[in-house]
Amino acid sequence: MTDPIRVLVVEDDPVAADAHVMYVDRVPGFTAVGQARTGAEARRALDRAPVDLLLLDLHLPDTHGLLLARSLRAAGYHADVIAVTSARDLAVVREGVALGVVQYVLKPFTFATLRDRLVRYAEFRAAAGEASGQDEVDRALAALRAPGPAALPKGLSAPTLERVTVTLRDNAEGLTAAKVAEAVGISRITARRYLEHLVESGRAGRAPQYGTVGRPELQYRWVRS
């Protein structure tokens, strides 16, 4: 039986850190071996036990995650890095690639998003031996790349989906299809189609809203990590 891939979660927010540990442990073939709140704690954890992969927040109290990654490489640590960040600066992404960051995950993310990245990393890591040619090298590297955005169901448009998504994200208590329709400027039936698409893709949840006269309406909420 293959040993699980050992993951150290480096995250200063304790709630987020606990969630990330739970996510990692839910993916077959992976195990979270600990948490670190700072760069210094991460170094001590690496000295105590073997680690294959860092799930690394880039904004730590004592250092930037990429500075930590650079210093770990210089010190001879060989753990791979999946960067976790809310920053969308592509210059930071390019710097991370140069330091060997194998994946980026933008906050907030769902379990499905992290699971996809971990599974792809495991496929990349499992590649061994000598490549028979360029195609095999390309396939190994392609395992790290997330798939392109899936085509939307017929009748849905990306700009409207973005507006529905932002509206739902900005209302933590949740919204009915009627409220989303009013905010976005579309019909309730159309709003429900977009909301159901978000539910099916794992980005939103729904539950009956009780306390009103007649049949309860569905309340939709954004799923946060």
N, C-alpha and C positions, 0 to 999 in steps of 0.2 A: 504494500500500500504506500502511495506517495505521501511524503510528509506535507502537512499544510504549509501554505505560504504565511510567514510570520509578519504581522503588520503592527507597527508602532504608530499610534494616533498622536500627532503633535498639534494641540489645539488649546488655546488659553481659555475659551468659554467652556465651563464645566458641563453645561447642558448640551451644547453641541458635541463636545468630546464623548459624552455618554452615548449620544445618538449615533455617532460615527462608529464607536466600538460595537454597538448593537447591530448596525448595518453590516460591518465587516464579518461578524460572527454568523450572520444569516447566509452568507455566500459560501457554498460548498467549496472546500479546498483552501479556505482562508481562516486564520485565527488571529484575533487581536491579542498581542502579548503585553500591552500596557498603554498607558497614557503619559504624555508629558505636556506641561503647561507653558514651558519656556524652552529656548534653545539649549540652555545649560542643562535642564532636566533631560532633554532628548539625548545629549551627549552621554550623560550618566547612564541612561537606559541602554544605549548602544554598547556601553562598556560592560554592563551586567549580563546581557543575554544576546544571542544572535537575532538579528532582524533582517528580513528580506526586503521589506517595503516600508517607506514612510508615507503616511497620509498626512501631508504637511500643510498646515495653515501658513500663509505667507506673512501675516501681521501678528507677530509675537511680541510680548512685552519687552523683551531684552534684545531682540534682533529682528531683521527681516528674514523671512524664510529662505530667500535665495542666497543671502549671505551665509546662513547656516549651511545650506546645501554646498556652497563653495568651500567652506571651511572643513566640512566632513569629507569631501573628496580629497582635499589637500592632506588631511590627516590619515587617509587610507581606508576610510569606511566605504563599503561598496553597496550599501542598500540603495535600491532604486527609489524614486520619488514620484508620488502623485500629488500635485499641488492643489490645495483647496483654497479658494479665494473669492472675494466679491469684486476684486479689481478686474477691470476689463482693458487695461493698458496693454496693447499688443507688443510694445517694447519689452515689457516684463515677460510676456510669453516667449519672445525670441531669446531673451537672456536665459530663461529657464531651460529652453531646448539646448542651448549651448552648455548648460551645466548637467545635462542628462535627465531632466525632468521628463518622464515618459507620458504623462497625461495631465491635463488640467480639468478640474471640476469647479464650476462656478456656483457660489452660494446664491440663494438657497437651492438645494437639490433634493430630489427624492431618492428613496432607496433604489428604485429602478435605474436611475442614472448612475449611481455609484456601482451597483451590481454589474451594469454593462461595462464600465471601465475596468473593474477588477477581472471580469471574465476575459476581456480582451488582453489584459496584462498577463493573465495566466497562460493564454494561448501563445503569446509572444515568448514568454519565459520557457515554455515547454519545447520550443523549437531547438533542436540540437543536431549535432553532426555537421557535415560539410554540405553546403548547398550545391545542387547539381547545375545551377545556372542562375541567370538574372531573375527569371520568373519566380524561383523559389525564394530568393532574397526579398523580392517585392512582396510576396505573400506573407512572409514573416513580419515585415514592417507594416503591412496593411492591417495586421491583427490589432495594432495599437490605435488605429484611426477609427473614430466613431463613424457610423454610417451617416450619409447625408440625410437631411430632413425628409421625413416621409411625405408623400403626396397627400394633400388634404382630401377629405371626402368630397364628392361632387357637390357643387353649390356653395362650398365654404371658401372664403378668401383669406389670405394671410394678413392683410391690413386689418380686417374686421376681427379676426382671431386675436391679433395683438391687442386691440382695444378692449375686447372682452376679457382677455387675460389680465391686463393692467387694472381694469375695473374690479375684477374679483380679488386680485392681489391686494389692492388698496383698501379692502373692506374685510377686516379680520373676522368680523362677526358672521360673515356670510351674506349672501343675497339670493333672492328668488329670481327666476327667469324674467319676471315682470320688471323688477328693479334694474336688472342688467339691461333689459331692452330700453327702458327709459333713459338710463345713463348713456348708452351707446348710440341711441337713435335708430333702433331696428325693431322689428316686430317681436312679440314675445315668443312666437313659434321659432323664429330664426335664432333668437337668443338661446332658446333651449337646445337647439341643434349644436351650437358652438359649445355650450356648457357640457352637454353629453359627450362631445368629442374630447373635452378636457378630462372628463371623468374616465373615459375609456383609455386615454393615454396616460393615466396615473397622475395627472397634475392637479386634479380637483376631486373632492368628495361630495356626496350629497346625502341628505337625511330629511325626513318629513318635518315640516314646521307646524307644530300643534299650537293650540290656543286661539285659533281663528274659527269662525263659523263656517260650517260646511266641510268639504273635503280639504285635508291639509295640503299645503303647497310644499314643493321640494325646495329646500335651502341648500345652496351650493357654497362650498368653501374651498379656498386655495389650499393645497397640500404643501406644507412647509417642512423642511428638513428639521 
